[in-house]
Amino acid sequence: MPVHRYRSVEEMGGPRWYEPGDPALFCAIRRLWRLGERTVQPRFPHGLFRHRSIEEMNASQEKWAQANFESFLERRATEKARLETAGAGSGGVAR
């Protein structure tokens, strides 16, 4: 992947906007979804849930969000340990 260097913010240009129906828009959305899937990997219980109140629904969603966050922290710790182990075998330099 090339690295671009800019001397000022003006050289960077503005954000890229796609026209509705542009095939590049669908590719950009797909890449964004894949990035989110790789980094966050949210998991929710299957099925339809009925709640007696908004408070009960919010509590369920908060529980799912907390479980997803704990899963993310666990994956991050596992990946960090894997990189440290790999780095120790290559002279202490992790890549």
Z-matrix of the N, CA and C atoms (Angstrom, degrees):
N
C 1 1.438
C 2 1.525 1 107.98
N 3 1.331 2 117.40 1 126.17
C 4 1.461 3 119.20 2 -177.29
C 5 1.526 4 112.11 3 -71.16
N 6 1.321 5 114.97 4 150.53
C 7 1.462 6 121.88 5 176.63
C 8 1.516 7 107.45 6 -107.65
N 9 1.311 8 116.84 7 125.37
C 10 1.458 9 121.67 8 179.59
C 11 1.519 10 109.20 9 -103.63
N 12 1.325 11 115.88 10 133.02
C 13 1.464 12 120.90 11 177.27
C 14 1.517 13 108.74 12 -111.31
N 15 1.309 14 115.07 13 136.53
C 16 1.452 15 121.10 14 -179.80
C 17 1.523 16 109.42 15 -121.61
N 18 1.319 17 116.11 16 143.50
C 19 1.459 18 120.69 17 178.28
C 20 1.530 19 111.58 18 -85.19
N 21 1.336 20 116.21 19 -22.90
C 22 1.464 21 119.85 20 178.05
C 23 1.525 22 108.93 21 -150.92
N 24 1.321 23 115.18 22 167.07
C 25 1.456 24 120.63 23 -179.90
C 26 1.530 25 110.47 24 -65.61
N 27 1.322 26 117.74 25 -32.03
C 28 1.459 27 120.81 26 -179.33
C 29 1.529 28 112.18 27 -62.15
N 30 1.323 29 117.73 28 -31.90
C 31 1.460 30 121.49 29 179.25
C 32 1.524 31 112.23 30 -67.72
N 33 1.322 32 116.60 31 -22.58
C 34 1.457 33 120.57 32 -175.56
C 35 1.520 34 112.07 33 -71.08
N 36 1.304 35 117.96 34 -27.06
C 37 1.461 36 119.74 35 -177.43
C 38 1.512 37 110.65 36 79.52
N 39 1.314 38 115.78 37 170.35
C 40 1.454 39 121.26 38 -178.93
C 41 1.514 40 112.28 39 -86.29
N 42 1.321 41 115.49 40 -179.81
C 43 1.458 42 118.80 41 178.09
C 44 1.522 43 110.78 42 -67.73
N 45 1.306 44 116.00 43 154.65
C 46 1.465 45 121.84 44 -178.89
C 47 1.522 46 108.74 45 -87.73
N 48 1.323 47 116.75 46 122.61
C 49 1.459 48 121.64 47 176.90
C 50 1.518 49 108.76 48 -109.75
N 51 1.314 50 116.08 49 136.41
C 52 1.450 51 121.90 50 -179.85
C 53 1.531 52 109.24 51 -106.23
N 54 1.298 53 116.05 52 147.07
C 55 1.456 54 121.69 53 175.92
C 56 1.524 55 108.98 54 -79.85
N 57 1.334 56 117.85 55 145.82
C 58 1.472 57 119.43 56 176.00
C 59 1.530 58 110.48 57 -56.90
N 60 1.319 59 115.27 58 133.43
C 61 1.460 60 120.52 59 -179.87
C 62 1.520 61 114.05 60 90.75
N 63 1.329 62 117.67 61 -9.96
C 64 1.460 63 121.67 62 179.43
C 65 1.525 64 108.97 63 -67.42
N 66 1.347 65 119.47 64 126.90
C 67 1.472 66 120.69 65 179.40
C 68 1.526 67 112.82 66 -58.13
N 69 1.317 68 117.97 67 -29.16
C 70 1.463 69 120.53 68 178.43
C 71 1.529 70 111.19 69 -66.18
N 72 1.340 71 117.36 70 -28.32
C 73 1.464 72 121.11 71 177.62
C 74 1.526 73 109.97 72 -62.76
N 75 1.325 74 116.63 73 -44.16
C 76 1.457 75 120.39 74 -179.45
C 77 1.534 76 111.28 75 -65.53
N 78 1.324 77 116.26 76 -37.17
C 79 1.466 78 119.75 77 177.00
C 80 1.527 79 110.65 78 -65.51
N 81 1.332 80 116.84 79 -41.49
C 82 1.466 81 120.98 80 179.50
C 83 1.527 82 110.61 81 -64.36
N 84 1.321 83 117.25 82 -42.35
C 85 1.465 84 120.78 83 178.23
C 86 1.523 85 110.18 84 -63.85
N 87 1.331 86 117.08 85 -43.25
C 88 1.466 87 120.88 86 179.31
C 89 1.527 88 111.02 87 -60.65
N 90 1.357 89 116.51 88 -44.09
C 91 1.477 90 119.75 89 178.66
C 92 1.521 91 111.11 90 -62.87
N 93 1.328 92 117.34 91 -40.01
C 94 1.463 93 121.07 92 179.18
C 95 1.521 94 110.58 93 -64.63
N 96 1.325 95 117.79 94 -43.30
C 97 1.460 96 120.54 95 178.40
C 98 1.523 97 111.33 96 -63.81
N 99 1.328 98 116.67 97 -39.74
C 100 1.482 99 119.46 98 178.54
C 101 1.527 100 110.94 99 -64.83
N 102 1.328 101 116.83 100 -40.08
C 103 1.464 102 120.10 101 177.01
C 104 1.521 103 110.41 102 -60.75
N 105 1.310 104 116.80 103 -46.58
C 106 1.459 105 120.27 104 178.13
C 107 1.514 106 112.43 105 -61.87
N 108 1.308 107 116.09 106 -39.97
C 109 1.462 108 120.69 107 179.32
C 110 1.526 109 111.52 108 -64.46
N 111 1.348 110 116.32 109 -40.72
C 112 1.469 111 120.27 110 179.97
C 113 1.522 112 111.94 111 -70.77
N 114 1.317 113 117.99 112 -38.15
C 115 1.453 114 120.00 113 -173.84
C 116 1.519 115 113.06 114 -87.49
N 117 1.314 116 117.96 115 -39.86
C 118 1.457 117 120.46 116 -174.17
C 119 1.519 118 111.88 117 -98.03
N 120 1.314 119 117.26 118 -45.96
C 121 1.462 120 124.05 119 -178.63
C 122 1.530 121 111.87 120 50.19
N 123 1.334 122 117.99 121 55.25
C 124 1.469 123 118.87 122 -179.60
C 125 1.522 124 111.66 123 -68.03
N 126 1.297 125 115.66 124 143.99
C 127 1.461 126 121.65 125 177.20
C 128 1.525 127 107.54 126 -128.84
N 129 1.312 128 114.97 127 136.22
C 130 1.453 129 121.14 128 178.29
C 131 1.512 130 108.36 129 -129.14
N 132 1.325 131 117.35 130 149.34
C 133 1.464 132 119.33 131 178.15
C 134 1.524 133 110.65 132 -62.14
N 135 1.319 134 116.63 133 143.98
C 136 1.461 135 121.64 134 177.71
C 137 1.524 136 109.75 135 -74.17
N 138 1.284 137 115.04 136 149.64
C 139 1.456 138 119.46 137 172.56
C 140 1.516 139 113.07 138 110.89
N 141 1.309 140 113.98 139 179.24
C 142 1.450 141 123.00 140 -179.95
C 143 1.519 142 107.63 141 -107.29
N 144 1.311 143 116.79 142 134.34
C 145 1.457 144 120.79 143 -176.62
C 146 1.521 145 109.71 144 -118.70
N 147 1.304 146 115.35 145 135.41
C 148 1.460 147 121.22 146 175.13
C 149 1.517 148 108.00 147 -107.84
N 150 1.298 149 114.83 148 139.47
C 151 1.458 150 120.22 149 -179.48
C 152 1.524 151 108.91 150 -125.54
N 153 1.294 152 115.72 151 147.24
C 154 1.459 153 120.66 152 -178.68
C 155 1.526 154 112.00 153 -78.70
N 156 1.327 155 116.55 154 -20.87
C 157 1.464 156 119.49 155 -178.74
C 158 1.527 157 109.32 156 -153.50
N 159 1.309 158 114.50 157 165.40
C 160 1.469 159 120.68 158 176.06
C 161 1.525 160 109.82 159 -62.48
N 162 1.310 161 117.11 160 -38.23
C 163 1.468 162 121.23 161 -179.74
C 164 1.527 163 110.79 162 -61.91
N 165 1.332 164 116.50 163 -42.23
C 166 1.465 165 120.59 164 178.34
C 167 1.529 166 110.42 165 -64.33
N 168 1.332 167 116.94 166 -41.30
C 169 1.462 168 120.73 167 178.11
C 170 1.531 169 110.57 168 -63.51
N 171 1.331 170 116.40 169 -45.34
C 172 1.462 171 120.10 170 179.34
C 173 1.521 172 111.63 171 -61.96
N 174 1.330 173 116.93 172 -37.89
C 175 1.469 174 120.42 173 178.63
C 176 1.528 175 110.46 174 -64.74
N 177 1.334 176 117.35 175 -40.85
C 178 1.467 177 120.95 176 178.22
C 179 1.525 178 110.80 177 -63.60
N 180 1.328 179 116.44 178 -45.48
C 181 1.458 180 120.13 179 -179.95
C 182 1.515 181 111.41 180 -64.90
N 183 1.317 182 117.23 181 -37.18
C 184 1.466 183 120.36 182 178.03
C 185 1.526 184 110.63 183 -65.71
N 186 1.338 185 116.35 184 -38.32
C 187 1.469 186 120.64 185 177.69
C 188 1.531 187 110.37 186 -63.15
N 189 1.345 188 117.75 187 -42.84
C 190 1.460 189 121.51 188 178.18
C 191 1.522 190 110.80 189 -64.83
N 192 1.322 191 117.00 190 -41.80
C 193 1.458 192 120.92 191 179.98
C 194 1.534 193 110.46 192 -63.80
N 195 1.329 194 116.88 193 -41.19
C 196 1.467 195 120.47 194 179.04
C 197 1.528 196 110.75 195 -65.05
N 198 1.329 197 117.09 196 -40.63
C 199 1.467 198 120.96 197 178.14
C 200 1.530 199 110.29 198 -63.93
N 201 1.331 200 117.45 199 -41.08
C 202 1.464 201 120.64 200 177.07
C 203 1.521 202 111.55 201 -63.49
N 204 1.329 203 116.97 202 -41.13
C 205 1.460 204 120.50 203 -179.75
C 206 1.528 205 110.80 204 -66.27
N 207 1.314 206 117.08 205 -42.33
C 208 1.471 207 120.09 206 178.06
C 209 1.527 208 110.65 207 -63.71
N 210 1.324 209 116.97 208 -38.07
C 211 1.460 210 120.79 209 176.72
C 212 1.530 211 110.54 210 -63.47
N 213 1.328 212 116.81 211 -41.30
C 214 1.459 213 121.36 212 177.52
C 215 1.528 214 110.61 213 -61.30
N 216 1.329 215 117.19 214 -46.29
C 217 1.465 216 120.22 215 179.56
C 218 1.527 217 111.50 216 -62.06
N 219 1.325 218 116.40 217 -38.80
C 220 1.463 219 120.14 218 178.62
C 221 1.533 220 111.41 219 -65.53
N 222 1.347 221 116.80 220 -43.33
C 223 1.473 222 119.74 221 177.58
C 224 1.521 223 110.64 222 -62.65
N 225 1.335 224 116.53 223 -40.15
C 226 1.462 225 120.47 224 -179.50
C 227 1.527 226 111.11 225 -65.00
N 228 1.327 227 117.19 226 -42.30
C 229 1.464 228 120.73 227 178.55
C 230 1.529 229 110.73 228 -65.30
N 231 1.329 230 116.74 229 -40.09
C 232 1.465 231 121.09 230 178.53
C 233 1.523 232 110.65 231 -63.61
N 234 1.341 233 116.40 232 -44.22
C 235 1.464 234 120.58 233 179.65
C 236 1.530 235 110.91 234 -65.37
N 237 1.325 236 116.94 235 -39.34
C 238 1.468 237 120.46 236 178.41
C 239 1.533 238 110.43 237 -63.18
N 240 1.318 239 116.34 238 -44.00
C 241 1.465 240 120.05 239 178.95
C 242 1.529 241 110.74 240 -63.86
N 243 1.328 242 116.75 241 -39.29
C 244 1.460 243 120.47 242 178.53
C 245 1.517 244 111.04 243 -63.55
N 246 1.330 245 116.94 244 -42.53
C 247 1.463 246 120.59 245 179.59
C 248 1.525 247 111.90 246 -67.48
N 249 1.326 248 116.51 247 -38.03
C 250 1.461 249 119.54 248 178.04
C 251 1.528 250 111.12 249 -65.74
N 252 1.329 251 116.58 250 -38.55
C 253 1.459 252 120.94 251 178.49
C 254 1.519 253 110.07 252 -67.24
N 255 1.336 254 116.23 253 -42.45
C 256 1.468 255 120.15 254 178.89
C 257 1.533 256 110.44 255 -66.30
N 258 1.322 257 117.19 256 -36.76
C 259 1.459 258 121.67 257 179.64
C 260 1.511 259 112.79 258 -68.51
N 261 1.329 260 116.97 259 -33.21
C 262 1.470 261 120.78 260 179.50
C 263 1.517 262 110.88 261 -66.89
N 264 1.330 263 116.54 262 -32.38
C 265 1.460 264 120.48 263 179.98
C 266 1.505 265 113.33 264 -77.23
N 267 1.343 266 118.37 265 -17.01
C 268 1.464 267 120.75 266 -177.73
C 269 1.519 268 111.78 267 -109.50
N 270 1.312 269 116.74 268 35.26
C 271 1.465 270 119.99 269 177.31
C 272 1.524 271 112.98 270 83.10
N 273 1.341 272 117.19 271 18.67
C 274 1.452 273 120.57 272 175.78
C 275 1.508 274 115.04 273 85.32
N 276 1.327 275 118.22 274 5.60
C 277 1.454 276 121.04 275 -179.76
C 278 1.530 277 107.63 276 -107.16
N 279 1.322 278 115.76 277 112.05
C 280 1.465 279 119.94 278 178.14
C 281 1.529 280 108.85 279 -84.30
N 282 1.318 281 115.92 280 136.87
C 283 1.467 282 120.38 281 179.37
C 284 1.491 283 110.59 282 -122.65
